[in-house]
Amino acid sequence: MSWFRIREYRDSDYPVVREVYSTGFREHVGAIFILSLQQRWAQALLFGLFLLLFFLFESVLVSLLGLSGVLLVGWMIVHHLFNQGVQLGLREDLKDIHASYMLPGRISRFWVAESEGHVVGTVGILPCVGEPGAWELKRISVRKEFRGRGLAKRLCQTALQFVANQKVERVVLFTSMVQSDAHRLYHSLGFRKEEEFVWPSLPAKLIHFLVFKYAYTVNTVGSH
């Protein structure tokens, strides 16, 4: 007997689905902060600040403390930007999950994975706004303690089988450069990277934050 079951979304799942999404999204704050520090302009700025503080106070300790304060402020800024990103997702399709995914007659659906009665994973699929004729795989998230056991793959396969039964031929998804585990999952499912671009916001441009577009050709042969 499987340790989890996948079922369609119910309205009672609303708060926990939003919480699973928010928690998973915020896990990447550290990776983005490190990416920021790897930028040459950031390293030059920090080095210049260290020299300035040393010139003013003639103390390595004071200079290091000042640098630590700047890094702390930087961490808080990145965390704030991530919170804004979370809120953006919560205001889009996750604001009204039923209306976005579960209305009768639409080729869209949202699923949750349960383990011992608790929601531990999610996935959704709906028509892609930016590419007419394609469907977008979205909100793929599994709680950290349940990863590495094939659950994310099963969730994605559930969504792909659903659209195959509806004779959909093309599915796309968008992911970021810091989600390397997800990239391996998508390749294992048959997705191929088609495009990469810098996310169109000033903070993303400053750190050259790349978003990848993956595409999948649905095999509708034998679907029903």
Sequence and secondary structure as in RCSB ss.txt:
>XXXX:A:sequence
MSWFRIREYRDSDYPVVREVYSTGFREHVGAIFILSLQQRWAQALLFGLFLLLFFLFESVLVSLLGLSGVLLVGW
MIVHHLFNQGVQLGLREDLKDIHASYMLPGRISRFWVAESEGHVVGTVGILPCVGEPGAWELKRISVRKEFRGRG
LAKRLCQTALQFVANQKVERVVLFTSMVQSDAHRLYHSLGFRKEEEFVWPSLPAKLIHFLVFKYAYTVNTVGSH
>XXXX:A:secstr
  S EEEE  GGGHHHHHHHHHHHHHTTHHHHHHHHHTSHHHHHHHHHHHHHHHHHH  HHHHHHHHHHHHHHHH
HHHHHHHHHHHHHHHHTTTTSHHHHH  TTSS EEEEEEETTEEEEEEEEEE TTSTT EEEEEEEE GGGTTSS
HHHHHHHHHHHHHHHTT  EEEEEEETT HHHHHHHHHHT EEEEEEE SSHHHHHTT EEEEEEEE   TT  
